[in-house]
Amino acid sequence: MEVGHIVGHEGVEQSLLQLLGSGNLPHAFLFHGCKGIGKRLTAEFFARSLLCGIGDDESDKLTYDTSHKLYPQIEAGSSPDFLVLEPEEGKKSISINQVRTTLGKLSLSSDGQRVVIVDAAEQLTNQAANALLKTLEEPGQGVHLILISHNLSKLLPTIISRCRQFRFSPLTSDQLIDVFMHILKTEDESSMHTLLRMCAGSPGEALRYVGQGLEIYQELEGFFGQLPIVSTSPVTQLAANWQKSKSTDMAAELLLKKISRLAKGQDPSDYTSLLWTDLYLKIENRFQNMEEFNLTPQLTLETTLMDVVSSTHI
């Protein structure tokens, strides 16, 4: 997510600026908070500021000197002083081989400042996490690691204890609209307000929903607006449409989000919070075990929507 500047997180930004100004930087940082709210963007701005120097256009913002000799290499992804550890394409975890390869590159680079961004740290395998821990315990001169985490509870306590923590909060509605206008280049109030309801303060999540996600959201709102439904035809048709458009994963995600809002009593169509909480747990478990029980996404969605219908008949 690139908007040309960091939106929100002023407190974090000021703390990072103070550290840069002091020259007394910790060797490990931990940026944590929910997914898609700007942790990676802030990490990249901070890394560029550290390696290229702070730009002089906004003294109260994290900026970087684009005239620095390292800047073109960083932008091209070829700088040995700016490395990123993240799951390889098609993989869900960061392997120990990736960690070893990255740490090996550090030993070959200059003796100046070097930065490694780990996105996201909870996706490290156990072996990879332990390999990285050794570097956290004994970092090389000028080496700084920025760990990004969407779920702090999944990190090893020993990793957390060796990092300076920075907590990122969800963005406000005004901040989200700022992001939407910069990236979507639109002032369509209807779409922006729908995205606000969908994303729970996370612009990254909202931008994933542009297009297909918005359509599914409207279909789900229409479905819930008709409850209690007696006929099974709307259920079958919805599931078939999502299967045909290859959007069953997003439909399942948005359906769970909808039920979660109902469970928390944050939805105007709320029936009974406890009922929705039980249903959420049942549905979440079903989707997690879909492959084990050889269920197709379409059948799983049909069954799930019928569970919603049955629940509202109580």
Beta strands, then each sheet from edge to edge (+ up, - down):
strand 1: 28-32
strand 2: 82-85
strand 3: 114-119
strand 4: 143-149
strand 5: 164-167
sheet 1: 2+ 3+ 4+ 1+ 5+
end
